[in-house]
Amino acid sequence: MKISVCIDAVYAGKDITAAIDDVMANGLDTIEFWGWEDKDIQKLAKYQKEKGFRVAAFCTKFISLTDPLLRRDYVKGLEETLEIAERLNCRCLITQTGADTGKDREIQKKSLIEGLKACAPILEKKGVTLVVEPLNLRVDHQGYFLSGSDEAAEILKEVGSPNVKMLFDIYHQQITEGDLIRRIRKYLPCIGHFHAAGNPGRHELYQSEINYPYVFQAIENEAYEGYMGLEYFPEDAPEAGLVYAKKVSGWKE
């Protein structure tokens, strides 16, 4: 298991190059972020060549997949995002599903599946994985369409592409459904990326009801080779949370 640091969360409001410098000063070499439209991609790509850090993942454009009328816009946004991913040598993109439109759930699910199916051949050609993220509805994302890992796995089975997987956010899934380790083991073949944060509060992993040492060990035991993205809003200096995450994940320098 490898670690990436979401700079939009852990270093919210800070200069991106300063954030990257701090990540690397703490012995890590991989970042991720949310949207790319507010980033100076030319500057970031140049800094990547200078410093040698990796970009594990970032988000495609936030266009709804639950509304079929927006599908063409979504696919166009994905194609634009893939161009950015190529410039940053990034092989994983994050997508959200969009809001619950209020229509019959099966109709929305059909739109979501068909939208992802339309993206699959584009992703396969580029060799990039798109990870679909369920989010909790109770605390942070009321009105969002997809919250459960069970339903996410069903959707991915219908899509049927090795390049469309799940982002399993441990924080969100603890709030939504719990039973974390059993679900992770069950769905690991279709999980392409993880996020981690403490619950309640979405702070450092050591401020949490979630037993992160045990959860991380369970993931490690399953021979997961992808990234664990640290996506929390720290209460302490960033170094404290990064040092702890490295320790409990078994990170090796």
N, C-alpha and C positions, 0 to 999 in steps of 0.2 A: 504494500500500500504506500502510495506517495502522497505528499502534502502539497496543496496549493493554497494560496492566501487571497481571499477576495478583498482587493484593495478598496473597493467602493464601500465596504462595510467596516473592515478592521481599521482602515485609514481614512474614514469618511471626512471629506472636506480638505484633505491634504494634497499637496502637489504630487502628481503621479510618479515623477522620477524620484522624489524624496521618499515616497512610500516604497518603491522598488528597492532603493538603496537600503532602507531599513530591513526589509524582508531578507535581503541577501546578507546584511550584516549579522542577522540572526541565524545564519547557516542554511537558509532555504533558497531555492532557486526558481520557484514557480509561482506565478500569480494567476488570478482570474479576475474578471470584472463583470459588471452588468452590461448596460448598453454601450455601443461603440460610437454612436452619433455625437456624443459630447466629448469625445477624446480626439486629440491631435494624433491621428494614426501615423502620419509621416514621421512625426517626432518620436512616437513610441517605437516604431519599427527601427528607426535609426538607433535609438537607445538600446534596443534589444541586441542589435549587432555589436554595439560597443561593450555591453555588460554580459551578454550570453544567458540571460534569464529565459525561461519558458513561459508560454501562455497556455494554460491547461484548458480554459473554456471561457466563453463569454456569450452574451445573449444575442439572438437574432432579433429583428424588429418586433416590437410588441403590437402585433396585429392579430385579431381574433381568428382562431380556427373553428370556433363553434358557429360562426356565421358564414354560410357558403357564399354569400355575396362578396365577401372579403378575401376569398381564396386566391384570386389572381394577384391581389396586392400582397398577400402573405408570401406567395411563391417568389414574387419579384423581390420582396424584402430579403428573403432567404438567399437568393442569388447574389444580391448586393453584399450581404454579410459573408458569404463564402469567399468573395473577393478579398475582403478584409482579413478573413481567417488565413488565406493563402499568404498574405503579406506578413502575417505574424507567426506563421508556421504552427497554427492552432488546428487540432484535429477533432475538436469537440465543440458543439454549439448547444446552447440552452434555449429551450422554447417554453413559453407558457401557453396555456390553451385558450385563454380569453375568458370573458365573463359568461356566467349562466344567463342566457338571453330570455329565459322565462318560457321558452317553447318546450314541448315534450322532450324529456331527457334523451330518449332514443334518437330523436331527430338531430339533436345537437351532437350526440356521440357519432352518428353516421357522418355528419359534416366534418368532425374532427378526424375520423379515420380516413375519409376520402382525401382530406387535405394532406395528411401525413403520407398517404399512398402516392399522392402527386409529387411529393418532395423526395420520396425514397430513391428513384433512379438518379436524380440530380446529386444526392448525397453519395450514393454508391459510386458514381463516376468520379467524384472528387475525393473519395476516400475519407470522408468526414462523417462523424456520428452526431446525430441530433438527439438530445436527451430531453424528454418531456417531464416537466416538473409538477407533481401534485403539491398543493399548498394547503395549509390549514385554514378553515373557514371560521373557527370559533374565536380566534384571537386577532389574526393579522389580515386576513384576505376574504372578508365577507363578500359574497357575490361572485366569487371565482367558480369556475365550472368543476374542476377536477381536484379532489382532495385525498382519495384513498389509493393506496398502492395496489389493492386487489383489482379495482376498476382500471387503473393504469395498465396493469399487466394484461388484462383482457383486451384492451384497446391495442396494445403492442402486438398481441398475438394475431389480431385481425389485420394489422398493417403488414406483418410478416416480412420485415426487412432487418437484416443485421446492422443496418446503419441508423435505425430508429430505436432508441432505448429509453430507459427511465432514469431520471435524476431522483435518487432517494435521499431526501433531506431529512436527516434524523430528527432534527428539531420539529419540523412540521409533522412528521409521522408520529412522533411521541404524543403531540397534542391531538391529532386526528384519531389515532387507532391504537397506539402502543404496541405491545407484543413485538418489539423491534427485531430481536435476533431471529426469531422464527420466520418473520417476514423477509428479512434480509437473506437468510439461507434459501428460502423458497424462491425468491425472485432474482437472486444474484445473476443468473444467466442473462437476464434482460436489464440489468442495472449497468449503466455506462458511466455514472459519476455519483459521488456522494457530496452532501453538504452537512456540516456539523455546527451546532451552537448549543449553549446551555439553555435549559428550560427549568423554571420560568425566567423570563427576562431577555432572552436572546443575547446573553453575554458570554464570557469565557467558558470554556468547557469545564473548568473546575468549580463554576458556580451553577450547579445543575443537579436535578433529581436523576438525570440519566447517568448510569454508571459507564462513563466513556472508556475507562480502561478495559472493562469486560466486553463492551460492544466492539471496540477496536480489535481486541484479541480474537473475537469470534469472526470478524471479517478477515483478519489475517489468516486464521485457520482455514478459511475457504479459498485461500490462494488468490484473492483479489489483487490485480496488478494495476488498477487504475488509480485515480486521484480521489483524495478526501479533501474537499474544499472547505476551508475555515471561513464561515460566513456569519460572523457575529459582531456585535457592537460592544467593544471592550469598555469596562469600567476602570481597569488598571492600564498601565503603560503597555503598549502592544507586545513588548518583549516578554512579559510575564505569561501571556496567553500562548505565544508561539513556543516558548520553552516547554510549557506544560504539554501542549499538543505533540511536540516532538517526543517527549518522554513517554507518554501513554500510548503513542502509536508505534513505538519501537523504532523510530526514525534512526537511520544510520547515516552518519556524515559521509 
